[in-house]
Amino acid sequence: MFDTAALPGSPGCYQFLDSAGSIIYIGKAKNLKKRVGSYFQKKDHDPKTQKLVESIASVSVLVTNTETEAFLLENNLIKKYQPKYNIDLKDAKRYAYIEITREPYPRIGIARQTSKMDGTYFGPFVSGAERDAVLKVIKRIFLLRSCRKMPKRACLRHHMHSCSAPCIAEVSEEEYRENVNRAMALLKGKSSELVSTLRSEMAALADRQEYEKALAIRNQIAAIEHLAERQHVEHISETDQDVIAYTIAGTVVYLMVFSVEKGRLSGKQEYSFDLREDFFEEFLVQYYTERTPPAELILPHEIDGALAGYLAERKGRLVTITVPKIGEKKKLLSLVEKNIEHAFLKNDLKRADLQSGLGLATAPDVIECFDISHISGTAMVGSMVQFRNGVPDKKNYRRFKIKTVEGIDDFASIFEVVTRRYRRLLEEDGDLPDLILIDGGKGQLSAATSALENLGVDVPVIAIAKREEDVYLPGEMLPRRLDPKGMALHYLQEIRDEAHRFAIAYNRLLRKKKLIK
């Protein structure tokens, strides 16, 4: 084990080097001795961290005065050395931006790289169709040029009334600049302010009986309002926000950032990288190195105070960190989580994560889940739902009236419905599921296991208990704790909740029929 006794207990950055002297990882710490020591003392590292520890030949440290300084230094060192074990922040997709160049008569167009900083950039736009629609409307409204090189005579766009032709001095530089400023205001989400200005201008033109110009502005207003309606996000905000959420599948983190400007969704970026300790803080540091933080960050959990200080330093003022529990911001966070699932092949990923979490030989394609429902022992019913390839297969749902159990006995009821289900499948030579899930704890699991053993059915069976969301496996004394943010547990909860809903619906139906009689 590496000797950390000589390391200082101060904030700073540490560098891990391999046997060739190359820097393979850079990190920051509030206490260098404790942080570096934890790598060599812990025994339950994730696979990537374990491989990192095995590759460490020496350690170098740089002491700072504060933890915020350590964040800044870490970020600069990572950019300089690009160590192999640090997060490689490559966007899962490269989206295009709308660019307005810095020229006497600025050009509007599409840019996929913003590193040259040759202009002002708006986006990124997730949808190419949406981006093109925005670009088309702005060109038509404000008559901005799109040619890469100013021609010496008017082009076809001018004759089609979609360019003001600065190339032949059809428009003054001041008037052209005013149209550029209005286009930029619209792209920044300031459509209401722009419309208000244009309405005043339209009224003034009408008063002067310049009806043709007033009509042109009226058409601009209509186009702007239509565009604003297309881009509107269903919440009101006066500040710019980034909404960031992630999920973990196996050893991979899938993360997404929604950028919201003045209440309008302006961009979405997707990332995936190997799971490692402190990955979320490391992501935030790297992400906001290349961009200025917004006024508010909406996050799934709290972050370290020093990191909040670093973000404030990058912004030049306080950045609000919000971890919503209810309300519109919670809905925004849930929307990002939903998009993560759709963006990263959720059905394949959650099955693979479940396979990993339960130690199954293969990813379960077909899962059947059982639940019992009753009201104080009356109208006792059972339900079985089937999920196939990650989605409900409702044609294979089944309902059971409990026939052999008197009073309240969930264990005996589970034994009955599991026996009835798989006895019939065996008699009909039907296909067995890949996994059986029981809504309950160890008692319900034991009852289901006994039923399967009596039938000679060899299918993996587990149970999930409410409240603590513990997962029980046969032969294991303690529950299996799955990652509360992982896809595996969310998938089991989704199946369990559907079985519970189906059972309650059947219970209510029977009670209603009884009342009618």
ROKOLMAR-549149 format. One line per 4 residues: number of its first residue (from 1); for each residue x, y, z of C-alpha. Coordinates in steps of 0.25 Angstrom, whole numbers, plus 5000, padded with zeros to 4 digits. Each point is the difference from the previous one (the first is absolute). Example, Ala and Ser with C-alpha at 12.3 -4.5 7.8 and 13.67 -1.06 7.14 Angstrom:
% residues 2
1 = 5049,4982,5031 | 5006,5014,4998 .
***
This chain:
% residues 517
1 = 5000,5000,5000 | 5005,5014,4997 | 5005,5008,5012 | 4991,5012,5002 .
5 = 5006,5004,5013 | 5009,5011,4994 | 4988,5007,4993 | 4995,5013,5006 .
9 = 4986,5001,5005 | 4997,5013,4992 | 4991,5002,4988 | 5007,4999,4986 .
13 = 5001,4991,4988 | 5007,4986,4999 | 5005,4993,4988 | 5001,4985,4998 .
17 = 5012,4996,4991 | 5002,4986,4994 | 5014,4993,4999 | 5003,5007,4987 .
21 = 4999,5014,5008 | 4987,5004,4992 | 4989,5007,5007 | 4988,4990,5000 .
25 = 4990,5007,5009 | 4999,5014,5007 | 4991,5003,5011 | 4997,5011,5011 .
29 = 4998,4998,5015 | 4996,5008,5012 | 5010,4992,5008 | 5011,4993,4991 .
33 = 5004,4990,5010 | 4986,4994,5002 | 4996,5001,4986 | 5012,4993,4994 .
37 = 5001,4990,5011 | 4985,4996,4997 | 5005,4994,4987 | 5009,4990,5006 .
41 = 4991,4997,5013 | 4987,4997,4993 | 4997,4986,4995 | 4987,5002,4993 .
45 = 5004,5009,4988 | 4993,5000,4987 | 5007,4993,4989 | 5006,5012,4993 .
49 = 5005,5006,5014 | 5006,4986,5003 | 5008,5000,4987 | 5005,5014,5003 .
53 = 5005,4996,5014 | 5007,4988,4994 | 5007,5010,4990 | 5005,5010,5010 .
57 = 5015,5000,5002 | 5002,5014,5006 | 4992,5012,5005 | 5003,5015,4999 .
61 = 4992,5010,5007 | 4998,5015,4999 | 4995,5008,5012 | 4990,5011,4999 .
65 = 4995,5010,5010 | 4985,4997,4998 | 4992,4988,4994 | 4994,5010,4990 .
69 = 5015,5003,4995 | 5001,4985,4999 | 4988,4999,4991 | 5006,5010,4991 .
73 = 5014,4994,5000 | 4995,4986,4998 | 4992,5005,4987 | 5012,5007,4994 .
77 = 5009,4987,5003 | 4989,4991,4993 | 5000,5009,4988 | 5015,5000,4999 .
81 = 5003,4985,5002 | 4987,4993,4996 | 5002,4988,5009 | 4994,4987,4995 .
85 = 4992,4997,5013 | 4993,5014,5001 | 4987,5002,4994 | 5001,5002,4985 .
89 = 4989,5010,4998 | 4996,4997,4986 | 4986,5004,4996 | 4992,4988,4996 .
93 = 4995,5008,4988 | 5005,5012,4994 | 4989,5010,4998 | 5000,5012,4991 .
97 = 5000,5015,5004 | 4994,5012,4993 | 5012,5010,4998 | 5000,5015,4997 .
101 = 5013,5004,4996 | 5008,5012,5004 | 5001,5009,4988 | 4995,5014,4996 .
105 = 4988,4992,4993 | 4999,4987,5008 | 4997,4987,4994 | 4990,4990,5006 .
109 = 5002,4985,4998 | 5003,4987,5006 | 5012,4996,5008 | 5004,4987,5006 .
113 = 5012,5005,5008 | 5001,5012,5009 | 5014,4999,5004 | 5005,5010,4990 .
117 = 4991,5011,5005 | 4998,5007,4987 | 4986,5004,5004 | 4989,4999,5010 .
121 = 4994,4987,5001 | 4986,4995,5004 | 4996,4986,5003 | 5003,4989,5000 .
125 = 4988,4996,4992 | 4996,4985,5003 | 4991,4999,4988 | 5005,5003,4986 .
129 = 4986,5003,4995 | 4998,5010,5012 | 5013,5007,4997 | 4997,5001,4985 .
133 = 4986,5006,5003 | 5006,5010,5010 | 5011,5004,4990 | 4989,5001,4988 .
137 = 4991,5009,5008 | 5011,5009,5005 | 5006,5002,4986 | 4986,5003,4995 .
141 = 4996,5010,5011 | 5014,5008,5001 | 5005,4998,4986 | 5014,4996,5005 .
145 = 5010,4995,4990 | 5005,4986,5000 | 5011,5000,4989 | 5014,4997,5005 .
149 = 5006,5011,4991 | 4993,5013,4997 | 4997,4999,4984 | 5002,5013,4992 .
153 = 4986,4999,4995 | 4986,4996,5006 | 4998,4985,5001 | 4987,4992,4998 .
157 = 4996,5001,5015 | 4999,5016,4998 | 4990,4998,4988 | 4992,4990,5008 .
161 = 4999,5011,5011 | 5008,4991,5011 | 5012,5009,5000 | 5002,5015,5002 .
165 = 5012,5000,4990 | 5011,5007,5008 | 5009,4996,4989 | 4994,5011,4991 .
169 = 4998,5010,5011 | 4985,4998,5000 | 5000,5001,5015 | 5008,5009,5009 .
173 = 5010,4994,5010 | 4991,5006,5012 | 4987,4994,4995 | 5007,4987,4997 .
177 = 5006,5000,5014 | 4986,5002,5006 | 4995,4988,4993 | 5012,4992,5005 .
181 = 4997,5004,5014 | 4985,4997,4999 | 5004,4986,4995 | 5010,4998,5011 .
185 = 4989,5004,5010 | 4990,4990,4994 | 5011,4989,5001 | 5002,5003,5014 .
189 = 4986,4998,5004 | 4996,5014,5001 | 4988,4999,4991 | 4990,5008,5009 .
193 = 5009,5012,5001 | 5003,5000,4985 | 4985,4999,4996 | 4997,5011,5010 .
197 = 5010,5009,4993 | 4995,4996,4986 | 4986,5003,5004 | 5004,5014,5004 .
201 = 5007,5002,4987 | 4988,4995,4992 | 4991,5009,5007 | 5009,5012,4997 .
205 = 5001,4996,4985 | 4985,4999,4999 | 4998,5014,5006 | 5009,5005,4989 .
209 = 4992,4992,4990 | 5012,4992,4996 | 4991,4988,4999 | 5009,4991,4991 .
213 = 5011,5001,5011 | 4990,4998,5011 | 4995,4987,4993 | 5014,4995,4999 .
217 = 5002,5001,5015 | 4986,4994,5003 | 5005,4988,4992 | 5013,5000,5008 .
221 = 4992,5000,5013 | 4991,4988,4995 | 5013,4992,4996 | 5007,5003,5013 .
225 = 4988,4996,5008 | 4998,4987,4993 | 5015,4997,5002 | 4999,5003,5015 .
229 = 4988,4990,5001 | 5008,4989,4994 | 5011,5002,5009 | 4993,5002,5013 .
233 = 5002,4991,5012 | 4989,4998,5009 | 5005,5008,5012 | 5003,5014,5003 .
237 = 5014,5005,5004 | 5007,5014,4999 | 5014,4993,5002 | 5008,4991,4992 .
241 = 5001,4986,5005 | 5007,4987,4997 | 4993,4987,5004 | 5009,4989,5002 .
245 = 4996,4985,5004 | 5007,4987,4998 | 4998,4985,5001 | 5010,4988,5003 .
249 = 4999,4987,4992 | 5011,4990,5005 | 5013,5008,4999 | 4995,5011,4990 .
253 = 4994,5013,5004 | 4990,5006,4990 | 4998,5015,5002 | 4992,5011,4994 .
257 = 5000,5015,5000 | 4988,5009,4997 | 5003,5014,4997 | 4988,5010,5003 .
261 = 5001,5015,4996 | 4989,5009,5005 | 4991,4988,5001 | 5003,4994,4987 .
265 = 5008,4988,4997 | 5012,5004,4992 | 5008,4987,5000 | 5002,4986,5004 .
269 = 5013,4993,5002 | 5003,4985,5003 | 5012,4993,5006 | 5004,4986,5004 .
273 = 5013,4996,5007 | 5005,4990,5010 | 4995,5000,5014 | 5010,5004,5010 .
277 = 5000,5007,5014 | 4997,5015,5000 | 4996,4999,4985 | 4989,5011,5002 .
281 = 5009,5011,5005 | 5010,4996,4990 | 4990,5002,4989 | 4995,5013,5005 .
285 = 5014,5006,5001 | 5004,4996,4986 | 4987,5003,4994 | 5000,5015,5005 .
289 = 5014,5002,4996 | 4996,5001,4986 | 4988,5009,5003 | 4994,5010,5010 .
293 = 4991,4994,5010 | 4986,5004,5000 | 4993,5008,5011 | 4994,4987,5006 .
297 = 5003,4985,4999 | 4989,4990,5003 | 5007,4987,5004 | 4995,4987,5006 .
301 = 5008,5002,5013 | 5009,5010,5007 | 5014,5003,4997 | 5012,5003,5008 .
305 = 5001,5015,5005 | 5014,5002,4993 | 4994,4995,4987 | 4989,5010,5001 .
309 = 5011,5011,5003 | 5008,4996,4988 | 4987,5001,4991 | 4997,5014,5006 .
313 = 5015,5004,4997 | 4998,4996,4986 | 4986,5007,4999 | 5005,5013,5007 .
317 = 4989,4999,5010 | 4992,4990,5008 | 4994,4988,4993 | 4987,4995,5006 .
321 = 5001,4985,5002 | 4986,4994,5001 | 4996,4985,5003 | 4985,5000,4998 .
325 = 4991,4991,5007 | 4986,5004,4995 | 4995,5011,4990 | 5004,5004,4986 .
329 = 5015,4999,5002 | 4998,4985,5004 | 4992,4998,4988 | 5011,5005,4991 .
333 = 5010,4991,5007 | 4991,4988,4998 | 4999,5004,4985 | 5015,5000,4999 .
337 = 5000,4986,5007 | 4989,4995,4990 | 5009,5005,4988 | 5012,4993,5005 .
341 = 4992,4987,5000 | 4995,5002,4986 | 5014,5005,4995 | 5008,4989,5005 .
345 = 4992,4988,4996 | 4993,4998,5013 | 4994,4987,4998 | 5013,4993,4996 .
349 = 5008,5007,5011 | 4990,4997,5012 | 5000,4986,4996 | 5015,4999,5000 .
353 = 5001,5008,5013 | 4990,4990,5006 | 5008,4989,4995 | 5013,5006,5007 .
357 = 4993,5003,5013 | 4994,4987,5002 | 5011,4992,4994 | 4992,4993,4990 .
361 = 5006,4992,4989 | 4992,5008,4989 | 4992,5012,4999 | 4986,4997,5003 .
365 = 4991,5002,4988 | 4987,4995,5006 | 4997,5004,5015 | 4987,4996,5007 .
369 = 4996,5007,5013 | 4989,4995,5010 | 4993,5009,5010 | 4988,4997,5010 .
373 = 4989,5010,5003 | 4989,5000,5011 | 4992,5009,5009 | 5001,4994,5015 .
377 = 5000,4986,4994 | 4988,5002,4991 | 5000,5000,4984 | 5014,4993,5001 .
381 = 5006,5000,4986 | 5013,4998,4993 | 5006,5006,4988 | 5011,4997,4990 .
385 = 5006,5010,4990 | 5010,4996,4989 | 5011,5010,4995 | 5007,4996,4987 .
389 = 5013,5006,4995 | 4998,5011,5010 | 4985,5004,4998 | 4987,4995,5005 .
393 = 4994,4988,4991 | 4985,5003,5004 | 4995,4988,4992 | 5007,4991,5010 .
397 = 4995,5006,5013 | 4992,4991,5009 | 4990,5001,5012 | 4997,4990,5010 .
401 = 4989,4998,5010 | 5006,4994,5013 | 4993,4987,5002 | 5007,4992,5010 .
405 = 5003,5010,5011 | 4991,5005,5011 | 5003,5013,5007 | 5013,5008,4999 .
409 = 5011,4992,4995 | 5009,5007,4990 | 5010,4988,5000 | 4990,4989,4997 .
413 = 4994,5009,4989 | 5013,5002,4993 | 5002,4985,5001 | 4986,4998,4993 .
417 = 5002,5010,4989 | 5014,4996,4997 | 4996,4985,5000 | 4988,5002,4991 .
421 = 5008,5009,4990 | 5011,4991,4997 | 4992,4987,5001 | 4992,5004,4989 .
425 = 5012,5005,4992 | 5006,4986,5002 | 4987,4993,4996 | 4999,5009,4987 .
429 = 5015,4999,4997 | 5001,5015,5001 | 5013,5008,5001 | 5005,5003,5014 .
433 = 5005,5014,5003 | 5014,5004,5002 | 4998,5006,5014 | 4988,4999,5010 .
437 = 4998,5012,5009 | 4992,5000,5013 | 4994,5012,5007 | 5004,4998,5014 .
441 = 5011,4996,5009 | 5007,4987,5005 | 4987,4993,5004 | 4993,5002,4986 .
445 = 5013,4996,4993 | 5001,4987,5008 | 4986,4997,4996 | 5002,5002,4986 .
449 = 5013,4992,5000 | 4993,4988,5006 | 4989,5001,4990 | 5010,5000,4989 .
453 = 5008,4988,5006 | 4987,4992,5001 | 4998,5002,4985 | 5015,4997,4997 .
457 = 5001,5014,4993 | 5014,5005,5000 | 4998,5015,4997 | 5008,5011,5008 .
461 = 4990,5007,5011 | 5002,5012,5008 | 4991,5009,5009 | 5000,5015,5002 .
465 = 4995,5006,5013 | 4993,5014,5001 | 5005,5011,5008 | 5015,4997,5000 .
469 = 4999,4994,4986 | 5009,4988,5005 | 5002,4989,4990 | 5000,4986,5005 .
473 = 5006,4988,4993 | 4999,4985,5004 | 5011,4995,5009 | 5005,5014,5004 .
477 = 4997,5004,5015 | 5002,5015,4997 | 4992,5008,4989 | 5008,5004,4988 .
481 = 5001,5015,4999 | 4999,5005,4986 | 5005,5014,4997 | 4988,5009,5003 .
485 = 5003,5009,4987 | 5003,4988,4992 | 4991,4994,4988 | 4999,4987,5006 .
489 = 4993,5004,5013 | 4991,5010,4992 | 4996,4989,4990 | 4996,4990,5012 .
493 = 4992,5012,5006 | 4993,5002,4987 | 4996,4986,4998 | 4996,4998,5015 .
497 = 4992,5013,4999 | 4993,4995,4988 | 4996,4987,5006 | 4995,5008,5012 .
501 = 4991,5009,4992 | 4995,4988,4992 | 4996,4992,5013 | 4993,5012,5006 .
505 = 4992,5002,4988 | 4995,4986,5000 | 4997,5001,5015 | 4992,5012,4998 .
509 = 4993,4994,4988 | 4996,4988,5009 | 4995,5008,5011 | 4992,5009,4991 .
513 = 4993,4987,4994 | 4997,4996,5014 | 4994,5013,5004 | 4991,5000,4988 .
517 = 4995,4986,5003 .
***
